[in-house]
Amino acid sequence: MPDFMSTARAIFRVAAISISTLLHYLVLLGGTAVLAFSRERRACWRMVMVRSWAKSAARILGVRVTVQGTPPRPPFFIVSNHLSYLDIVVYFTQLKGAFIAKKEVRSWPVLGFLAHTADTLFIDRRNHRDLGRINRLIAGHINARQGVILFAEGTSTAGATVNPFKPSLLEYPAGNNLPVSYASISYRTPAGAPPAHLAVCWWGDMTFGGHAFNLFRIPRVEASIVFGDQTVQERDRKRLANELWKKVHQQFIPVVSMEELWPTNEF
């Protein structure tokens, strides 16, 4: 019976999120048409609808978000650790911003469409010449309406620790001596449910479809965000990456211990 109930819950949530996504997209298109005369107002409308969709998705999935600290207000540049595609939903409930993602995400089923709709900045990480273009996009997206959000590890992890931050995408804030905010995100699942590092965190060779369906089966998810109480400024992007990593690592709440993740102590 419990397995049947969790499967029924997942099916209901798939349907509910699909309907919510469709309705939000249609309203987004309608508002965009009405505001065709103003690029700035279209951008504001997009942000309103994306955040509304994220809050709706969080409610449908039973995601309860707790926040420590104060989210930065636009304009901002903020970095965070990365655990799951769910991070995007959770951060959109708190921040007005655009994410930076690898260009491969654009071609992913469902996620690619949602990311494009949310005005994600796609970068080719294998092409260093693409940094100039992405820096121009970052400059255009940091304004009074929004900021830019970067998962500085470059990939999602199991949540045992925070991987070193990659400095390449910190060229813009370093070169412009921009104050950079930071945050950490973590998850817990209720007793009796699969552990968060397997059910929520998306890492290794996990497939999206199977992982998402199992995530939808969980009664609820506790998401915790800790926003840093200061900003970091460095002219050198490598030093900036290292200082931000130290701050995030210091406040990060591990999802799983190294001993649990690698019981043979092979780490």
ABEGO torsion letter per residue (X at the ends): XAAAAAAAAAAAAAAAAAAAAAAAAAAAAAAAAAAAABAAAAAAAAAAAAAAAAAAAAAAAGBBBBBBEBBBBOBBBBBBBBABAAAAAAAAAABBBBBBBBAAAAABBGAAAAAAAAGBBBBBAABAAAAAAAAAAAAAABBAABBBBBBAAGBBBAGABBBBBBAAAAAAAAAAGBBBBBBBBBBBBBBGBBBAAAAABBBEABBAAAAAAAAAABABBBBBBBBBABBBBBABAAAAAAAAAAAAAAABBBABBAAAABAAGBX
